[in-house]
Amino acid sequence: MMKKENTALHLIAEAARCPDYGPDMVKGLMEKLDMNEKGFALLMNVTPSTVRLWTSGAAQPSGTAKRLMQIFETAPETVSRIAGEKPVSGRTEE
């Protein structure tokens, strides 16, 4: 059990290091997710003008927004789950 506990603590410690999402990183994530400002705003539960502020550098995302972006960056299939879609696996159902 101790090994499992250490692993969980290690994961939590690594997750605590959230990247600083500046304008280029926000734009890159939007491209990765194939989203425009409006779609990304809906995903992040903010207004499109907030996304514009992030992408222009006029404002920084909050800590919670940064964490969400980190989750979407590392696990983009999460977006499909939020949208209620089946994740694309590249395989066809028989």
N, C-alpha and C positions, 0 to 999 in steps of 0.2 A: 504493500500500500504506500510505503514511503516514496518509492520511485514514481508512482502515479501522482502523488502530491507535489513532488519536486517538479515534475513536468508541467502540471497545472500552474504552479507558481511561476515557472519560467515563461510560460505562454502569457500569463497576465503581465509579467514584467516587460516582456517584449511589446505587448499591445499598448502598454502605457506610453511607449515612445511613438506618439502620433506625429506624422510629418506636418510641416508647416505648409499648408496649401496656399501658395501664392498664385498670381494670375496665370502663369504658364501651366502650373500643375492642374488648376481647375479646368482650363481649356483642354489640356491633354486628357483629363478624365472624361470630359464631355465628348471628346472625339472617340475615346475608347468605348464609351457606352453608346455612341452614335446618337447623341441627343443635342438638340438646340437649346437655347436659353429657356424657352418655355417648358420643354419637357424636363430639363434638369431642375428647374424651379419646382415643378410638380413633385418630382422624385424627392427633392430635399425639403419639401414643405415650406418653401419660401416664395417670395414674389420674383418675377423675372427681373425686376429692377435690382433686387439684392444680388442676383447672379451677375448682372452687368457690373455692379460695384465690385464684386469679387474678381471678375475677369479684367477689369480696368486697373485694379490695384487701389481703388479709392476706399475700399473696406476689406477687412480680413474676416474670413469665416470664423464663427464661434468655435469653441472647443468641441461642442456636440456636433456641429456641422463637419468639422475636420474628421472626427471619428467616423461619422457616416461615410464620408468620402473615402476614408481608409478602408472601410468594409467593402464599399462598392469597387474600389480599385483592386483589392486582393481577391474578392469573390464576386465578379460581375454577374454570375448566375443568380445572385441574390435579387437583382433587379427584376428578373423574370418571375421569381417567386413572389415578390411584392405585387407585381402586376397580375398575378394569378395565372400565369402562363406556365406551360411545361418547359423546363430548361432544354435548350437545343443540345443534343448529344451527338449529332452527326449520323445517327443511326435511324433507319426507318422501322416502324412497327410492322410486324408481320401479321 
